[in-house]
């Protein structure tokens, strides 16, 4: 089984949040079911409990009550199960991209800007992943530009040092400034090397 087909079968990507969200959906569904049951059974129940209702009315109300009871509960349980399971599939389309976004941010925090975040075409939040990829592209371009400029400064400093040595223009003060400049360039180079912009 290849990696992409295996990934599509893992529906609980962010288990705690997906279960919390599915539980919320199921909780609202149970509340809705209870309200529906009250609305559906209330007229028959009121008739059965009424002291003023005739025996025929109570008989008809009890038939209606037990008829509804036998039909509604199984249907409501099946609907609750279907909606609960369906909410897991739907949350997968939200929490999958959120999981990918979190992993991408962790890569960025580690200095890796060389990747492009990918999600499935039918996932939600595609526009956010597209925005992240745009930010990554801009960061890569800017850091590559800075690296290029830093390289030019290093080359020019080396040329300056060479000219100073050849023409014997060295003084302690100028040499100290050139040495400090070289140290600063090495530090800048280390900072820039932290960012990986190419695979």
C-alpha positions as CSV (number, residue, x, y, z in Angstrom):
1,X,0.0,0.0,0.0
2,X,1.5,3.3,-1.0
3,X,1.7,6.3,1.3
4,X,-1.0,8.4,-0.4
5,X,-3.6,5.7,-0.1
6,X,-2.7,5.0,3.5
7,X,-3.0,8.7,4.4
8,X,-6.5,8.9,3.0
9,X,-7.7,6.2,5.3
10,X,-6.6,7.9,8.5
11,X,-9.7,9.9,9.3
12,X,-8.7,11.0,12.8
13,X,-5.7,13.2,11.9
14,X,-6.1,15.5,15.0
15,X,-7.9,13.0,17.3
16,X,-8.6,15.2,20.3
17,X,-10.0,18.1,18.3
18,X,-11.9,15.9,15.9
19,X,-13.5,13.9,18.7
20,X,-14.3,17.1,20.6
21,X,-16.0,18.5,17.4
22,X,-17.8,15.3,16.7
23,X,-19.0,15.1,20.3
24,X,-20.3,18.7,20.0
25,X,-22.2,17.7,16.8
26,X,-23.6,14.6,18.5
27,X,-24.5,16.6,21.6
28,X,-26.5,19.1,19.5
29,X,-28.0,16.2,17.6
30,X,-29.1,14.5,20.9
31,X,-30.6,17.8,22.1
32,X,-32.4,18.2,18.7
33,X,-33.7,14.6,19.0
34,X,-35.0,15.1,22.5
35,X,-36.8,18.3,21.5
36,X,-38.3,16.5,18.5
37,X,-39.4,13.6,20.7
38,X,-41.1,16.0,23.1
39,X,-42.8,17.8,20.3
40,X,-43.9,14.6,18.7
41,X,-45.0,12.7,21.8
42,X,-46.4,15.6,23.8
43,X,-49.9,15.7,22.3
44,X,-50.4,12.0,22.8
45,X,-48.9,12.2,26.3
46,X,-51.1,15.1,27.3
47,X,-54.2,13.2,26.1
48,X,-53.2,10.1,28.1
49,X,-52.5,12.1,31.2
50,X,-55.7,14.2,31.0
51,X,-58.5,13.5,33.4
52,X,-61.0,15.1,31.1
53,X,-60.2,12.9,28.0
54,X,-62.6,10.2,27.0
55,X,-61.6,6.6,27.1
56,X,-61.8,6.4,23.3
57,X,-59.5,9.5,23.0
58,X,-57.1,7.8,25.5
59,X,-57.2,4.6,23.5
60,X,-56.4,6.4,20.2
61,X,-53.7,8.5,21.9
62,X,-52.1,5.3,23.4
63,X,-52.2,3.6,19.9
64,X,-50.5,6.7,18.4
65,X,-48.0,6.9,21.3
66,X,-46.9,3.2,20.9
67,X,-47.0,3.4,17.1
68,X,-44.7,6.5,17.2
69,X,-42.5,4.9,19.8
70,X,-41.9,1.8,17.7
71,X,-41.1,3.9,14.5
72,X,-39.3,6.9,15.8
73,X,-36.6,5.6,18.2
74,X,-34.9,3.2,15.8
75,X,-35.0,6.0,13.1
76,X,-33.6,8.6,15.5
77,X,-30.8,6.2,16.7
78,X,-29.9,5.4,13.1
79,X,-29.9,9.1,12.1
80,X,-27.7,10.0,15.2
81,X,-25.2,7.3,14.2
82,X,-25.1,8.3,10.6
83,X,-24.6,12.0,11.5
84,X,-22.0,11.1,14.1
85,X,-20.0,9.1,11.6
86,X,-20.5,11.6,8.9
87,X,-19.1,14.4,11.2
88,X,-15.9,12.4,11.5
89,X,-15.5,12.4,7.7
90,X,-16.4,16.1,7.5
91,X,-13.9,17.0,10.3
92,X,-11.3,15.1,8.4
93,X,-11.6,17.6,5.6
94,X,-11.0,20.5,8.1
95,X,-8.6,19.0,10.6
96,X,-6.4,17.4,7.8
97,X,-5.5,20.8,6.4
98,X,-5.1,22.2,9.9
99,X,-2.7,19.4,10.8
100,X,-0.8,20.0,7.5
101,X,-0.7,23.7,8.4
102,X,0.7,23.0,11.9
103,X,3.4,20.7,10.4
104,X,4.3,23.4,7.9
105,X,4.7,26.0,10.6
106,X,6.9,23.6,12.5
107,X,9.1,23.2,9.4
108,X,9.3,27.0,9.0
109,X,10.2,27.4,12.7
110,X,13.1,25.0,12.1
111,X,14.3,27.2,9.2
112,X,13.0,24.9,6.3
113,X,11.3,27.1,3.7
114,X,12.1,24.7,0.8
115,X,8.7,22.9,0.8
116,X,5.3,23.6,-0.5
117,X,2.3,22.6,1.7
118,X,0.0,20.1,-0.1
119,X,-3.5,19.0,0.7
120,X,-6.2,17.0,-1.1
121,X,-8.3,18.8,-3.7
122,X,-11.6,18.1,-1.8
123,X,-10.3,19.4,1.6
124,X,-11.5,22.6,3.1
125,X,-9.3,25.5,3.9
126,X,-7.4,25.3,0.5
127,X,-7.2,29.1,0.3
128,X,-5.2,29.2,3.6
129,X,-2.7,26.6,2.4
130,X,-2.4,28.6,-0.9
131,X,-1.7,31.7,1.2
132,X,0.9,29.8,3.2
133,X,2.6,28.7,0.0
134,X,2.7,32.3,-1.3
135,X,4.3,33.4,2.0
136,X,6.9,30.6,1.7
137,X,7.7,31.6,-1.9
138,X,8.1,35.3,-0.9
139,X,10.3,34.3,2.1
140,X,12.5,32.0,-0.1
141,X,13.0,34.7,-2.7
142,X,13.8,37.4,-0.1
143,X,16.3,35.2,1.8
144,X,17.9,34.1,-1.4
145,X,18.3,37.8,-2.4
146,X,19.8,38.6,1.1
147,X,22.2,35.6,0.7
148,X,23.2,36.9,-2.7
149,X,23.8,40.4,-1.3
150,X,25.8,39.0,1.6
151,X,28.0,37.0,-0.8
152,X,28.7,40.2,-2.7
153,X,29.7,42.0,0.5
154,X,32.0,39.2,1.5
155,X,33.6,39.3,-2.0
156,X,34.0,43.1,-1.8
157,X,35.5,42.9,1.7
158,X,38.0,40.3,0.5
159,X,38.9,42.5,-2.5
160,X,39.4,45.5,-0.2
161,X,41.6,43.5,2.1
162,X,43.7,42.3,-0.9
163,X,44.1,45.9,-2.3
164,X,45.1,47.1,1.2
165,X,47.7,44.4,1.5
166,X,49.1,45.0,-2.0
167,X,49.3,48.7,-1.7
168,X,50.4,48.5,1.9
169,X,47.5,50.7,3.1
170,X,47.0,49.0,6.3
171,X,46.8,50.8,9.6
172,X,45.7,49.2,12.8
173,X,42.4,51.1,12.8
174,X,41.5,50.1,9.2
175,X,42.6,46.5,9.8
176,X,40.5,46.4,13.0
177,X,37.4,47.6,11.0
178,X,38.0,45.1,8.2
179,X,38.4,42.3,10.7
180,X,35.1,43.3,12.5
181,X,33.4,43.5,9.1
182,X,34.6,39.9,8.3
183,X,33.3,38.7,11.7
184,X,29.9,40.3,11.1
185,X,29.7,38.8,7.6
186,X,30.4,35.3,9.0
187,X,27.7,35.8,11.6
188,X,25.3,37.0,8.9
189,X,26.2,34.0,6.8
190,X,25.4,31.6,9.7
191,X,22.1,33.3,10.3
192,X,21.2,33.0,6.6
193,X,22.3,29.4,6.5
194,X,19.7,28.6,9.1
195,X,17.1,29.0,6.4
196,X,16.8,26.2,3.9
197,X,15.3,27.6,0.7
198,X,16.1,24.8,-1.8
199,X,15.6,21.1,-1.7
